[in-house]
Amino acid sequence: MTGAPENPPPTWHDMGRDVDLALALAQGRPTGPAADEVRRRLRSYLTLLADPAEAHARSLADSHARDLASATVDHARALLRDDHSAADPAALLRSLAKSTRYLMRYAARGHQQSRNRDHAGR
């Protein structure tokens, strides 16, 4: 094997810790390298979680819940697309953190539903 070892994928604990850290940092002036790194990690989590969260959103039978979950995923994807360099750093950090938290919930629910279907098929 050559090259540097790859970073392991983040755990739910890692993501939750960074959400809490981001919300704490957003209480002050979240600027500088530490805040930039937390924003970078939150963006990577949103990228990782968007597809599973969207799959869960599409699977919801209740149209209101489905629309709300889909809009949340769309908002998270918009955060990834847009350049927020001129935005309020605290507001951006809160938005990234809250979007990550919601997508974590949706992705986890989708994962649980998938596991339940797998066990029911046995």
Steps between C-alpha positions, in 0.01 A plus 500: 500500500638843410414855593347643813230298672148613430302664776233269638142608432349716774290331764163622625684606815750705296222675312297569814807636677571738213137617491520583871839666452369711211199616699728595790740686269208684341426662836809716453699608194564178310790610285849368452648158425306304765161627382604450136588136576166437672318653202703277266411188698131594517495547122659157456233349727222666301648355182517155661147515644304669220424192289393271787293782652335564165421130460333503841307816411368339180389192696275692739132423448371822655521769232557785748787316671641404159487861376660631820782242492559561128518876556751444780721291271466762225605773745805296604598453136459873441742564786752282318450675165501863606801715577443636847826691533316828564243346732479543874744231626289421808178463299675281244650278768159461670335418167765240413473346847121484504485362147752233596295408806180462294669300226655273764150429632356431157793282394484304826125444463549384142777265612277361777210449258732318261624273780142431608406402143804274478409323824135469399601329175678218683 
